[in-house]
Amino acid sequence: MDLFVCWANVWRSQVAEWFAKNIGKDVLSCASVEARKEKYNYKPEEVVTNIMRDKYNINIENQVVYYPNDIKKYLSKIENIYFLFDPNKVDSIDKDVLIDWRNFWEYLDYIWKKYFIYEIEDPDKKDLWVIESIVDELNVLVNKKIYS
C-alpha cells in the first residue's frame, strides 16, 4: 500500500491516488497542512473531479477527504509515502491535521517511516488550464516516474 499526501486532500493527493488506483495499485491519500473537509463537503474539489471524469474517465466525486489520524491505522501497511509538496516550506498547520500533536512529516520521522517529496504546484485559485496541466503532471508523475 502507498500513500499520497498534499495540503488539504482535495486536489493533488486525490488525483494521484486515483491515477494509481486506475492502474491497479493499493493506495490512499490524506491532507497534512490544511483542514478543509467541511469547506469542500468532505469531497475533492469539484473542478478537479470534473477534469478527472471528462479527460481521464475516472470518477473521484465520492472520494473521502482524510487527515493523518484517519489513516494512522494503515501506517504499518504503507510502504511508500509521497508528499506532493515540500513540507520544509510550510509556515503553519491547522491543528485538525496534526497526528499525536505533531505535523505529519515529523510524526513519520518519529516512527522512522521514510517518505519522498515531489513538488507539484498547488492548483488552488488557478485558471482551469493551469489546473488541467497540474492534473496532467500528476498523471505523468504517477504513471511514468513512480510506477514505471
trRosetta pair geometry for C-beta under 8 A, 3 or more apart (Angstrom, degrees):
i j d omega theta_ij theta_ji phi_ij phi_ji
1 26 4.6 -72 -100 118 70 107
1 27 6.7 156 -164 -93 67 34
1 28 6.9 25 176 -3 112 97
1 74 6.5 -94 121 176 155 112
1 77 4.8 39 30 131 132 99
1 78 5.1 -73 98 -99 99 54
1 79 6.4 135 60 4 50 84
2 20 6.8 -107 68 -173 127 160
2 25 6.4 -19 27 165 119 124
2 26 7.2 125 16 88 71 62
2 27 4.7 -24 69 -108 86 90
2 28 7.7 -173 93 30 46 64
2 78 6.5 92 -127 -154 21 83
2 79 6.2 -49 -81 59 68 84
2 80 4.4 -15 -121 66 100 94
2 81 7.2 180 -165 -79 69 34
2 82 6.9 23 172 -3 112 104
3 27 6.8 166 -84 -160 29 76
3 28 5.2 -16 -111 69 78 89
3 29 6.8 145 -165 -98 63 35
3 30 6.7 -15 -169 13 111 101
3 71 6.8 122 -122 154 130 153
3 74 7.7 139 -75 108 120 121
3 78 4.9 1 -20 -146 115 138
3 80 7.3 -173 30 97 66 53
3 81 4.7 -10 66 -115 106 75
3 82 7.0 177 91 26 55 68
4 12 7.5 -138 158 128 118 80
4 13 4.2 165 120 -147 98 79
4 16 4.1 169 -136 92 162 126
4 17 5.2 -138 35 -59 128 78
4 20 7.4 175 -32 -1 126 139
4 27 6.5 34 -8 176 98 123
4 28 7.5 -165 29 97 69 44
4 29 4.4 -24 70 -107 92 93
4 30 8.0 153 84 21 52 55
4 82 5.2 -21 -110 70 65 102
4 84 6.3 31 -174 -33 94 116
5 13 5.7 4 -130 -100 8 136
5 29 7.0 177 -78 -158 35 67
5 30 5.8 -16 -111 67 78 77
5 31 7.6 88 -157 -162 73 8
5 32 5.0 36 -179 -23 114 130
5 81 6.5 20 -10 -178 121 95
5 82 6.8 173 22 87 78 48
5 83 4.9 -35 74 -105 109 62
5 84 6.6 -178 80 9 50 80
5 104 6.6 -167 -153 118 146 153
5 115 7.7 -17 23 -155 136 137
6 9 6.2 153 59 -71 90 44
6 11 6.4 -105 117 69 160 83
6 12 4.0 135 -89 66 152 109
6 13 3.9 -149 2 -26 101 100
6 29 7.4 3 10 -175 92 111
6 31 6.9 -44 79 -116 63 52
6 32 7.2 170 89 21 18 95
6 83 7.6 134 -85 -162 42 58
6 84 4.6 -27 -86 57 92 116
6 85 6.1 92 -140 -8 67 109
6 120 7.8 -57 -108 65 114 114
6 122 8.0 141 -174 -110 113 82
7 11 8.0 14 47 40 96 109
7 12 7.8 77 16 30 80 118
7 31 6.5 -13 126 -149 34 85
7 32 6.9 -85 -122 55 25 71
7 33 4.2 -48 -144 49 71 121
7 34 5.0 26 158 16 94 104
7 85 6.4 36 -48 4 87 155
7 122 6.5 24 -5 -117 139 120
8 11 7.2 55 62 10 96 91
8 31 4.8 -1 -151 -120 23 120
8 33 6.9 -64 -56 66 63 84
8 34 4.2 -32 -82 76 98 105
8 35 7.5 -164 -131 -72 86 5
8 36 4.1 21 -166 18 128 127
8 40 7.8 117 143 -5 123 137
8 65 7.5 -24 152 -153 73 126
9 13 5.3 -48 -114 64 63 129
9 14 6.3 100 -178 -48 60 93
9 29 5.7 150 -135 129 95 98
9 30 5.4 -44 -83 -168 135 26
9 31 3.8 -92 -8 -50 104 80
9 36 7.7 -180 53 54 74 100
9 44 7.9 -100 144 -95 61 75
9 65 4.7 129 106 -151 113 80
9 66 5.8 -140 -163 51 165 58
9 67 7.4 -133 6 -74 146 47
10 14 6.5 -5 -162 -12 15 135
10 31 7.8 21 -17 -81 75 112
10 36 5.6 -64 -23 94 137 132
10 40 4.8 163 -123 -33 138 172
10 43 7.7 72 -131 109 90 41
10 44 5.2 148 -160 -139 56 50
10 45 4.7 83 153 -31 104 87
10 48 7.6 139 146 33 66 138
10 65 6.0 -7 -75 -104 78 123
11 14 6.4 156 88 32 6 106
11 15 6.6 -17 162 -10 49 112
11 44 7.0 133 -73 -158 32 95
11 45 5.7 5 -76 17 81 126
11 48 5.4 166 -129 -47 67 159
11 122 7.4 96 76 -158 152 63
11 123 5.1 -168 -167 45 146 114
11 124 7.0 -124 -30 -55 156 75
11 134 7.9 0 166 121 117 137
12 15 5.9 -63 -150 36 27 108
12 16 6.2 20 159 -14 66 109
12 84 4.4 -168 142 116 135 153
12 85 7.6 123 62 -37 163 94
12 120 5.4 145 -138 92 136 132
12 122 7.4 -82 -30 -115 128 52
12 123 7.0 157 -56 2 86 105
12 134 7.3 -77 -94 159 90 117
12 138 6.3 -173 -149 -90 73 135
13 16 5.7 -53 -142 40 33 110
13 17 6.1 41 155 -26 65 105
13 29 3.6 149 150 -166 103 121
13 30 6.7 -84 148 41 159 26
13 31 7.5 -158 33 -75 148 44
13 84 5.9 -161 -69 11 72 134
14 17 5.7 -53 -149 33 28 115
14 18 6.6 15 158 -10 62 108
14 29 5.6 -164 -77 82 42 158
14 44 4.3 164 151 -97 172 128
14 48 6.9 105 81 119 123 139
14 60 5.8 116 162 172 109 144
14 63 5.6 128 -148 111 111 152
14 65 7.9 -48 -72 -97 121 70
15 18 6.2 -65 -151 41 28 102
15 19 6.4 29 154 -19 66 104
15 44 8.0 125 -48 -148 69 147
15 48 6.1 -96 -64 -178 112 125
15 52 6.5 -153 -118 -78 84 120
15 60 7.4 -104 -90 -21 49 171
15 135 5.6 -127 -150 -127 150 79
15 138 4.8 63 115 110 121 162
15 139 8.0 -73 160 -54 108 70
16 19 5.8 -52 -145 34 32 110
16 20 6.4 29 156 -15 64 107
16 27 7.9 -113 125 156 81 151
16 29 6.7 130 69 -95 93 128
16 82 7.1 -126 156 93 153 132
16 84 6.3 -163 -23 -72 149 138
16 138 5.1 -112 -74 -168 78 114
16 141 7.0 -43 -115 89 108 119
16 142 5.4 169 -148 -69 74 123
17 20 5.9 -66 -158 39 28 109
17 21 6.2 25 151 -17 68 108
17 27 5.1 -168 -141 116 73 118
17 28 6.6 -23 -125 172 126 15
17 29 4.0 -97 -50 -31 133 119
17 63 7.5 133 87 -149 135 143
18 21 5.2 -45 -135 39 40 112
18 22 6.0 51 158 -29 65 101
18 52 6.4 35 94 -153 150 143
18 58 5.1 128 153 160 124 136
18 60 5.0 -85 -60 -81 157 120
18 63 7.2 -88 -61 -74 118 147
19 22 5.6 -52 -151 29 29 118
19 23 7.2 9 155 -3 60 103
19 56 7.8 -62 -96 -174 82 159
19 58 7.5 -83 -79 -61 50 175
19 138 6.3 175 -11 133 148 94
19 139 5.4 -167 -119 -112 143 59
19 142 4.1 117 105 74 129 159
19 143 6.3 -99 167 -40 117 95
20 23 6.3 -70 -157 43 33 95
20 25 4.0 -62 169 61 93 133
20 27 4.4 47 100 -4 139 154
20 142 5.4 -119 -60 -161 78 125
20 146 7.6 -47 -93 98 110 135
20 147 6.6 142 -122 -30 84 146
21 24 7.5 69 -172 -61 35 9
21 25 6.2 -94 -80 62 34 74
21 27 6.0 -119 -57 44 79 105
22 56 7.6 -61 -99 158 167 119
22 58 5.6 -63 -79 -102 131 128
23 142 7.8 166 15 142 130 107
23 143 6.6 143 -40 -108 150 89
23 147 6.2 145 91 119 147 153
25 147 6.4 -104 -60 -97 138 148
28 66 6.8 -24 174 43 108 160
28 71 5.5 149 135 -125 150 134
28 74 6.3 86 -4 99 157 162
28 78 7.5 -75 36 -96 114 117
29 66 6.7 142 93 42 56 112
30 66 4.2 -69 -107 99 85 100
30 67 6.1 94 -168 -151 107 10
30 68 5.8 121 143 -73 146 47
30 70 6.6 175 -118 63 120 106
30 71 5.0 -113 -57 2 141 138
30 104 7.7 166 105 -118 121 154
31 34 6.4 -97 -169 67 127 57
31 35 6.9 137 115 -94 154 43
31 36 7.1 168 -105 27 152 87
31 65 6.7 26 -27 180 116 96
31 66 6.9 -178 8 91 78 49
31 67 5.3 -33 56 -104 102 62
31 68 7.6 -96 78 -27 63 70
31 97 5.3 -94 112 -117 104 131
32 68 6.3 70 -106 -50 75 110
32 83 7.4 -54 33 -123 157 101
32 87 7.2 -54 123 -103 138 113
32 93 7.7 -53 147 -134 61 118
32 97 5.8 149 -152 162 22 130
32 103 6.9 73 173 -179 92 87
32 104 4.0 -81 -137 20 110 142
32 105 7.1 70 178 -28 142 83
33 85 7.9 -38 -18 71 141 146
33 90 5.6 -139 -113 -133 123 132
33 93 5.4 -104 -142 -118 57 79
33 94 7.0 86 148 13 43 86
33 97 6.4 -22 27 80 7 159
33 103 7.9 21 -96 -149 61 114
34 93 7.9 -125 -62 -146 43 53
34 94 5.4 82 -136 -7 38 126
34 97 6.9 47 57 -18 11 146
35 67 6.8 4 -110 -93 87 130
35 94 4.1 -130 0 119 98 151
35 95 7.8 -33 -20 61 139 50
35 96 3.6 50 -88 66 151 129
35 97 5.4 -157 -65 -35 85 94
36 39 4.4 -58 -162 44 80 120
36 40 5.4 48 141 -2 101 107
36 65 7.1 -108 84 -169 77 158
37 40 6.9 -89 -158 52 19 86
37 42 5.1 23 -174 -94 87 65
37 65 4.8 -174 -107 87 77 132
37 67 7.5 -65 -45 -39 122 106
38 41 7.4 27 -169 -79 33 32
38 42 7.4 17 -85 -48 33 74
40 43 5.8 -130 141 63 95 59
40 44 7.0 -46 162 -176 140 9
40 45 5.9 -78 -129 -79 130 60
40 65 6.6 107 77 -48 121 149
42 64 6.3 -24 166 -142 95 70
42 65 5.4 -141 -157 25 47 104
43 49 7.5 -2 153 -56 110 144
43 61 6.5 11 -171 -176 132 53
43 62 7.1 -57 -122 -122 113 21
43 63 6.6 107 -148 67 69 65
43 64 7.5 -55 -96 -107 53 33
43 65 6.7 -105 -51 -27 8 100
44 48 5.6 -90 156 80 116 115
44 49 5.3 138 89 -58 111 98
44 60 5.4 9 24 127 149 113
44 61 7.3 -109 51 -112 100 33
44 63 5.4 29 -18 67 110 117
44 65 7.2 156 -65 -71 51 91
45 48 4.9 71 74 15 94 105
45 49 7.0 -169 91 -10 45 88
46 49 5.6 -57 -144 37 35 111
46 50 6.3 37 158 -22 68 104
47 50 5.9 -58 -156 33 28 111
47 51 6.7 26 150 -17 64 105
47 128 7.0 -136 -161 -113 120 82
47 131 6.0 -22 139 157 126 167
48 51 5.5 -48 -145 35 38 112
48 52 6.3 39 156 -18 67 104
48 60 7.5 -40 121 74 92 133
48 123 7.1 111 -74 88 116 155
48 131 6.7 -122 -82 177 79 120
48 135 6.7 167 -140 -83 87 120
49 52 5.8 -54 -147 39 31 111
49 53 6.2 28 155 -16 65 109
49 59 7.7 33 -167 -158 92 51
49 60 5.3 -136 -118 73 81 86
49 61 4.6 87 -166 -83 141 75
50 53 5.8 -59 -145 40 29 108
50 54 5.7 11 165 -7 68 116
51 54 6.2 -62 -131 46 23 99
51 55 5.4 -11 -178 13 65 121
51 56 7.6 39 138 6 67 99
51 131 6.6 -150 -47 126 154 105
51 132 5.7 -164 -133 -101 133 75
51 135 5.2 -158 132 -39 140 170
52 55 7.0 -56 -111 51 14 89
52 56 5.3 -46 -158 50 53 114
52 58 4.6 -71 171 76 99 95
52 59 7.3 150 115 -96 108 17
52 60 5.1 17 89 9 160 114
52 135 7.0 -143 -70 -151 72 135
53 56 7.6 -11 -42 57 6 71
53 57 6.9 34 -164 -118 41 26
53 58 6.8 -112 -83 68 41 44
53 59 5.6 48 -99 -96 96 63
53 60 7.7 -132 -51 21 83 72
53 61 7.3 12 -55 -35 129 108
55 132 7.1 133 -52 -141 162 103
55 135 7.3 105 68 115 146 141
56 135 7.9 -137 -21 158 129 121
56 139 7.3 -163 -94 -96 138 131
59 62 7.4 26 141 15 101 92
60 63 4.5 -16 -175 -12 80 129
66 70 4.1 -139 -155 85 90 138
66 71 5.4 71 158 -38 140 104
67 70 5.1 103 52 -1 63 106
67 71 7.8 -164 90 5 35 87
67 96 6.3 -95 -117 140 159 83
67 97 4.9 -135 -148 -115 108 68
67 99 8.0 175 144 -68 90 92
68 71 6.3 -75 -150 47 34 92
68 72 6.4 62 152 -62 70 87
68 97 6.1 90 6 -177 99 69
68 98 7.5 -74 51 146 130 13
68 99 3.9 -85 117 -54 131 125
68 104 4.6 -166 -79 -101 142 107
68 107 6.9 111 176 51 150 154
69 72 5.4 -17 -146 -20 38 122
69 99 5.4 179 -64 -110 71 83
71 74 5.0 -54 -175 39 77 115
71 75 7.0 104 130 -54 82 77
71 78 7.9 54 157 -49 115 140
72 75 5.8 -26 -161 -15 42 117
72 99 6.2 161 -84 -148 116 124
74 77 5.3 -66 -170 47 68 109
74 78 5.8 75 133 -40 89 102
75 78 5.4 -50 -141 23 37 116
75 111 7.2 34 150 107 142 159
75 113 6.7 -71 -175 -89 108 158
78 81 6.2 54 149 -65 127 91
78 113 7.6 39 87 -159 109 132
80 116 6.9 -5 -171 5 95 116
80 146 7.9 150 134 -162 150 109
81 108 6.6 -121 69 -129 166 148
81 113 6.6 59 -2 145 140 110
81 114 7.3 167 35 101 100 51
81 115 3.9 -50 87 -112 110 94
81 116 6.9 162 87 22 56 69
82 115 7.1 -177 -77 -168 20 84
82 116 5.2 -19 -110 69 67 100
82 117 7.9 155 -161 -93 55 19
82 118 6.1 0 -174 11 102 113
82 146 6.7 -27 -82 -109 154 140
83 86 7.4 104 121 -99 126 23
83 87 5.8 -67 -162 -31 160 102
83 105 7.0 7 -74 -84 146 118
83 115 5.9 62 -19 154 100 125
83 116 7.0 -166 25 91 74 46
83 117 4.8 -18 67 -110 110 67
83 118 7.0 166 85 31 56 62
84 118 5.7 -21 -118 77 52 92
84 119 7.7 104 172 -130 44 18
84 120 4.5 -31 -179 31 95 118
84 138 7.6 7 -136 -110 137 104
85 89 7.3 -108 160 57 96 112
85 90 7.8 88 121 -62 123 99
85 117 7.7 -56 96 -156 26 92
85 119 6.1 53 -136 -126 38 63
85 120 6.8 -80 -68 48 62 68
85 122 6.9 27 -94 -63 129 94
86 89 4.6 64 90 4 104 110
86 117 5.6 62 -107 -176 64 134
86 119 5.2 -10 -34 -88 95 107
87 90 5.5 -30 -162 -3 53 121
87 103 7.3 153 -168 136 122 131
87 104 7.7 -125 -116 70 143 90
87 105 4.3 111 136 -16 172 156
87 117 7.1 -119 7 -107 84 122
90 93 6.4 43 154 -63 131 93
90 103 7.4 157 92 -156 147 156
93 97 6.2 -111 179 71 100 109
93 98 6.7 108 126 -68 124 85
93 103 5.1 -175 -47 -103 172 109
94 97 5.3 74 73 10 91 101
94 98 8.0 -139 102 -23 52 81
95 98 5.5 -34 -160 1 49 120
97 103 7.8 26 110 -137 95 67
97 104 7.0 -52 153 -38 96 109
98 101 5.6 19 155 -126 133 23
98 102 6.2 140 -164 58 91 25
98 103 6.4 -64 -114 -85 74 41
98 104 7.9 -148 -131 -48 34 64
99 102 6.1 -40 71 64 69 80
99 103 7.9 42 26 172 81 14
99 104 5.8 70 9 -100 121 65
99 107 4.6 -7 80 -67 114 168
100 107 6.1 124 47 -115 106 117
102 106 4.3 -127 179 92 113 112
102 107 4.4 147 89 -61 124 83
102 110 6.5 84 76 -14 179 144
103 106 4.9 83 58 14 78 107
103 107 7.0 -145 93 -9 36 90
104 107 5.5 -56 -150 35 32 114
104 108 6.4 33 153 -20 66 103
105 108 5.4 -46 -145 34 37 114
105 109 6.5 42 152 -19 63 100
105 115 6.7 -108 -125 48 87 151
106 109 5.5 -49 -149 36 35 114
106 110 6.3 42 148 -26 64 105
107 110 5.3 -52 -149 33 33 118
107 111 6.5 10 159 -1 67 105
108 111 6.3 -64 -143 48 30 94
108 113 4.2 -90 -160 70 82 105
108 114 7.8 -138 162 1 113 4
108 115 5.6 25 146 -23 158 125
109 112 7.5 26 -177 -81 32 33
109 113 7.7 -85 -54 47 20 68
118 141 6.0 110 167 -151 157 137
118 145 7.9 127 -110 103 142 148
120 134 6.5 105 172 -159 102 95
120 137 6.2 160 -136 113 104 124
120 138 6.3 52 -141 -78 155 86
120 141 7.0 -68 -77 -35 125 160
121 126 7.8 74 135 -67 119 156
121 130 7.8 -80 110 171 142 105
121 134 5.6 -110 69 -105 98 117
121 137 7.8 69 25 56 94 159
123 126 5.1 -96 -165 29 58 128
123 130 6.9 165 -135 118 80 92
123 131 4.5 82 -162 -116 125 80
123 134 4.7 -150 -76 57 110 162
123 135 7.9 35 -80 -43 153 77
126 130 4.0 -102 163 88 122 130
126 131 5.4 153 86 -54 111 80
126 134 7.5 94 72 -15 158 135
127 130 4.8 92 59 6 79 104
127 131 7.1 -145 97 -6 40 88
128 131 5.6 -55 -148 37 34 113
128 132 6.3 36 154 -20 67 104
129 132 5.6 -48 -146 35 34 114
129 133 6.5 35 153 -19 63 103
130 133 5.7 -54 -150 36 33 110
130 134 6.5 35 150 -20 65 103
131 134 5.6 -53 -151 34 33 112
131 135 6.5 36 150 -19 65 103
132 135 5.6 -51 -149 35 34 113
132 136 6.4 36 151 -19 65 104
133 136 5.4 -49 -147 37 36 115
133 137 6.4 43 149 -23 64 102
134 137 5.4 -48 -148 34 34 115
134 138 6.5 37 151 -19 63 101
135 138 5.7 -52 -152 35 32 113
135 139 6.6 40 147 -23 63 102
136 139 5.4 -49 -152 30 35 117
136 140 6.7 34 151 -16 65 102
137 140 5.8 -53 -151 37 34 110
137 141 6.3 37 150 -22 66 106
138 141 5.4 -50 -143 35 34 115
138 142 6.1 27 161 -13 67 107
139 142 6.2 -59 -145 41 25 104
139 143 5.9 -7 169 10 64 119
140 143 6.5 -70 -128 54 21 91
140 144 4.9 -26 -170 25 65 125
140 145 7.0 54 139 -10 70 100
141 144 7.2 -32 -75 51 7 83
141 145 5.2 -40 -152 38 47 124
141 146 6.2 40 151 -14 69 106
142 145 7.5 16 -21 50 9 82
142 146 5.4 -35 -135 41 38 123
142 147 6.2 5 167 16 62 110
143 146 7.8 21 -17 49 15 85
143 147 6.2 -40 -121 64 32 101
143 148 7.1 73 148 -72 44 82
144 148 5.2 28 -168 -69 33 127
145 148 6.3 15 -71 -7 7 118
